[in-house]
Amino acid sequence: MTSSVLHDVLVALFQQRPQLAAELITDALHVPLPLHDASEVMASDLTQLVPSEYRADVVVRLRRGDDVRHALIVEVQLGKDERKKWTWPLYATALRAREHVPVTLLVLAPRAAVADWASLPIELGQPASAFVPLVLGPSLVPMVTRSADAERSPELALLSVLAHGHGPDATAIAIAAIHSLHLLDADAGRFYYDFILGALNDAARKALEQYMLGIDLSKYEWQSDFAKKHIAQGVAQGVAQGRLEGKIDALLFALNSSGLRPTTEQVAMIRACRDDHALNTWIVRAASASSVADVLDP
């Protein structure tokens, strides 16, 4: 998954569930916010107040009844970008002027080094007026290891995979997230498996693939249509046959179920494969890929 796609997926999590930003600020960062009973995404374009185009990733309005109590800005930061040290204070000031409410800026930084950089105070030039963003780095993202907890907040479960996918509990975190995906936007479902797999270390990724292949499908109820169609039936064939040929057939079945039609050369490549790990990886990818080439990409 490219950085731009990862950025868009993370932004979408906050757009789909705007209350997530408030929960992370209060629960993970322990910063109080005003009492509110509703949160809503609002326009993130701040150009009407500044001469150039400035657009935050996500802007959320917190309401209590008809009253707007607070506004939140969420910025997803995957790398260091010194330009943000100039624009982040501007975002907060422009939104404060537009909404006439206090504003809090939250930076989501999945990498520890980026989180440390983003946490540094931004000197504005006015004495005693440094701007300090709230930063959620990987160490502050809660670990979600139980399916029940993941289903209460599937967005947080995905963030947990991203933050802790290289730690000792990575496999449990990934399995919990997998079982919560049916609660997310089905149209974006094809990205979530890649998101999870891409965030794991090699050992956790292999363990997750084996778990997916070893599920007793006669007892497990797949909740989402894309999982039923693109994973369950194909994997079941491979497990039942218990051979490399069975996994090859499972992969071809999953590709066809996803509407992907491999060329003669691609079929020959698949049938010639004797790498068990590669076949497992391709089967999982077939649930979310947009082309056969994406599935077979090394």
C-alpha positions in Angstrom: 0.0 0.0 0.0 1.5 3.3 -1.1 1.9 6.3 1.3 -0.8 8.2 -0.5 -3.3 5.3 -0.3 -2.4 4.8 3.4 -3.0 8.5 4.0 -6.4 8.4 2.3 -7.4 5.3 4.3 -6.5 6.9 7.6 -8.3 10.1 6.7 -11.4 8.1 5.7 -11.5 6.5 9.2 -12.0 9.9 10.8 -14.4 11.1 8.2 -16.6 8.0 8.6 -16.6 8.2 12.4 -15.8 11.8 13.5 -16.3 11.0 17.2 -13.0 8.9 16.9 -10.9 12.1 17.0 -12.6 13.3 20.2 -12.2 9.8 21.8 -8.5 9.7 21.0 -7.9 13.1 22.5 -9.8 12.4 25.7 -9.0 8.7 26.2 -5.5 8.3 24.8 -4.1 11.8 25.3 -6.1 12.5 28.4 -7.0 16.0 27.3 -10.5 17.2 28.3 -12.9 18.4 25.7 -16.3 20.2 26.3 -19.3 18.0 26.9 -21.0 17.2 23.6 -23.6 14.8 22.3 -22.9 14.9 18.6 -19.9 15.2 16.3 -19.9 16.0 12.6 -17.5 16.4 9.7 -17.5 19.9 8.2 -15.8 21.7 5.4 -12.0 21.4 5.7 -11.3 24.0 3.1 -10.0 27.2 4.9 -9.3 29.2 1.7 -12.0 31.8 2.5 -9.9 33.2 5.3 -6.4 33.0 3.8 -5.0 34.0 0.4 -3.9 30.6 -0.7 -5.3 27.1 -0.7 -5.1 25.5 2.7 -7.0 22.3 3.3 -6.8 20.2 6.5 -7.2 16.4 6.3 -10.4 16.3 8.5 -12.3 19.0 10.4 -14.9 18.0 13.1 -17.5 20.1 14.8 -18.6 19.1 18.4 -22.1 20.0 19.3 -24.3 19.9 22.3 -27.8 20.3 21.1 -27.8 23.2 18.7 -24.7 24.8 20.1 -21.3 24.3 18.6 -18.9 23.8 21.5 -15.6 23.0 20.0 -13.8 22.2 16.6 -11.2 19.6 15.9 -8.6 19.4 13.1 -7.1 16.0 12.3 -3.9 15.8 10.3 -2.4 12.5 9.2 1.3 12.8 9.1 3.3 9.9 7.7 6.6 11.8 7.3 8.4 15.0 8.4 7.3 18.0 6.5 8.6 21.4 7.7 5.9 23.2 5.8 3.4 21.9 8.3 5.0 23.9 11.1 3.9 27.0 9.2 0.4 25.8 8.2 -0.8 24.0 11.4 -1.1 27.2 13.5 -2.8 28.8 10.5 -5.4 26.0 10.3 -6.3 26.4 13.9 -6.5 30.2 13.8 -8.5 30.3 10.5 -11.0 27.7 11.8 -11.3 29.5 15.1 -12.1 32.7 13.3 -14.6 30.9 11.0 -16.5 28.9 13.7 -16.0 31.3 16.7 -15.2 28.3 19.0 -12.0 26.9 20.6 -10.0 24.7 18.2 -7.8 21.7 18.9 -5.4 20.2 16.3 -4.6 16.5 16.5 -1.7 15.0 14.5 -1.8 11.2 13.9 1.8 10.1 13.4 2.2 6.3 13.0 6.0 6.5 13.2 7.7 7.4 16.5 10.3 9.6 14.9 7.6 11.6 13.1 5.6 11.9 16.3 8.6 13.3 18.2 9.1 15.8 15.4 5.5 16.9 15.3 5.4 17.3 19.1 7.9 20.1 19.1 6.5 23.6 20.0 6.1 25.9 17.1 7.4 29.4 17.9 5.1 32.1 16.5 7.2 35.0 17.4 4.9 36.5 20.0 6.5 36.0 23.5 5.0 33.1 25.4 2.8 32.0 22.6 4.2 28.8 21.1 1.7 26.6 19.3 2.0 22.9 20.4 -0.1 20.3 18.5 -1.5 17.3 20.2 0.3 14.3 18.7 -0.9 10.7 18.8 2.2 8.6 18.2 2.3 4.7 18.1 3.1 4.4 21.8 -0.1 6.2 22.7 -2.5 4.2 20.5 -4.3 1.6 22.6 -3.7 -2.1 21.8 -6.9 -3.8 20.7 -6.4 -7.5 21.0 -10.0 -8.8 21.6 -12.6 -9.1 18.9 -15.3 -7.6 21.2 -13.3 -4.5 21.7 -12.5 -4.2 18.0 -16.2 -4.4 17.1 -16.9 -1.5 19.5 -14.4 0.7 17.5 -13.2 -1.0 14.2 -11.4 2.3 13.3 -9.4 2.1 16.5 -8.7 -1.6 15.8 -7.1 -0.6 12.5 -5.1 2.1 14.1 -3.9 -0.4 16.7 -2.6 -2.7 13.9 -0.8 0.2 12.3 0.8 1.2 15.7 1.6 -2.2 17.1 1.9 -4.5 14.0 5.6 -5.1 14.7 5.2 -5.9 18.4 4.7 -9.1 20.3 0.9 -8.9 20.2 0.7 -8.2 16.5 -1.1 -11.4 15.5 -3.8 -11.0 18.2 -4.3 -7.4 17.2 -4.6 -8.2 13.5 -7.1 -11.1 14.1 -9.2 -8.8 16.2 -9.2 -6.2 13.5 -10.1 -8.7 10.8 -13.2 -9.7 12.7 -14.4 -6.1 12.9 -14.1 -5.2 9.2 -17.7 -6.0 8.5 -18.7 -2.9 10.5 -16.7 -0.6 8.2 -17.6 0.8 4.8 -18.0 -2.2 2.5 -17.0 -0.1 -0.5 -13.6 0.5 1.0 -13.3 -3.1 2.2 -10.8 -4.1 -0.5 -8.2 -1.7 1.1 -8.5 -2.9 4.7 -6.9 -6.3 4.2 -3.9 -4.7 2.5 -3.8 -2.1 5.2 -3.6 -4.8 7.9 -1.1 -7.1 6.1 1.1 -4.2 5.2 1.3 -3.1 8.9 2.5 -6.4 10.2 6.0 -7.9 10.6 6.8 -11.0 8.6 6.1 -13.4 11.5 2.7 -11.9 12.3 1.8 -11.7 8.6 2.5 -15.4 8.2 0.6 -16.3 11.4 -2.4 -14.3 10.2 -2.4 -16.0 6.8 -2.3 -19.4 8.4 -5.1 -18.4 10.7 -7.2 -17.3 7.8 -6.5 -20.5 6.0 -7.2 -22.6 9.1 -10.5 -21.1 10.1 -13.3 -23.8 10.4 -15.5 -22.2 7.9 -18.4 -24.6 8.7 -18.6 -22.8 12.1 -17.5 -19.3 11.3 -20.0 -16.9 10.0 -18.4 -14.4 7.6 -20.3 -11.1 8.2 -19.4 -9.1 5.1 -20.4 -9.9 1.5 -16.9 -9.3 0.2 -15.4 -11.7 2.7 -18.0 -14.4 1.9 -17.5 -14.0 -1.8 -13.8 -13.4 -2.1 -12.1 -15.3 0.7 -14.3 -17.9 2.4 -15.2 -20.1 -0.5 -11.8 -20.0 -2.1 -9.9 -20.7 1.1 -12.3 -23.5 2.0 -11.4 -25.3 -1.2 -7.7 -25.0 -0.4 -8.0 -26.2 3.1 -10.2 -29.1 2.2 -7.7 -30.4 -0.4 -4.7 -29.7 1.8 -2.2 -29.6 -1.1 -0.4 -26.9 -3.1 -2.7 -27.8 -5.9 -5.7 -27.1 -3.7 -4.3 -23.7 -2.8 -3.7 -23.0 -6.5 -7.3 -23.9 -7.2 -8.5 -21.8 -4.2 -6.5 -18.8 -5.6 -8.0 -19.2 -9.1 -11.5 -19.5 -7.5 -11.0 -16.4 -5.4 -9.8 -14.4 -8.5 -12.8 -15.4 -10.5 -15.1 -14.7 -7.6 -13.7 -11.2 -7.4 -14.3 -10.6 -11.2 -10.6 -10.8 -12.0 -9.7 -12.8 -15.1 -6.0 -13.9 -15.2 -4.3 -14.2 -18.6 -3.0 -17.6 -19.9 0.5 -16.5 -18.8 -0.7 -15.6 -15.3 -2.6 -18.9 -14.9 0.6 -20.7 -16.0 2.6 -18.7 -13.4 0.1 -19.5 -10.7 0.0 -23.2 -11.5 3.8 -23.4 -11.6 4.2 -21.9 -8.1 5.4 -24.2 -5.4 5.9 -21.5 -2.8 3.4 -22.1 0.0 3.8 -18.7 1.5 3.4 -16.9 -1.8 0.1 -18.8 -2.5 -1.2 -17.9 1.0 -0.4 -14.3 0.4 -2.0 -14.3 -3.1 -5.2 -15.9 -1.7 -5.6 -13.1 0.9 -4.8 -10.4 -1.6 -7.4 -11.7 -4.1 -10.1 -10.5 -1.7 -9.1 -6.8 -2.1 -7.1 -6.4 -5.3 -8.3 -4.4 -8.3 -6.3 -6.5 -10.8 -4.5 -9.8 -11.1 -1.2 -8.0 -11.3 -1.8 -6.5 -7.9 -2.4 -10.0 -6.5 0.8 -11.4 -8.0 3.0 -8.4 -7.4 6.1 -9.6 -5.4 
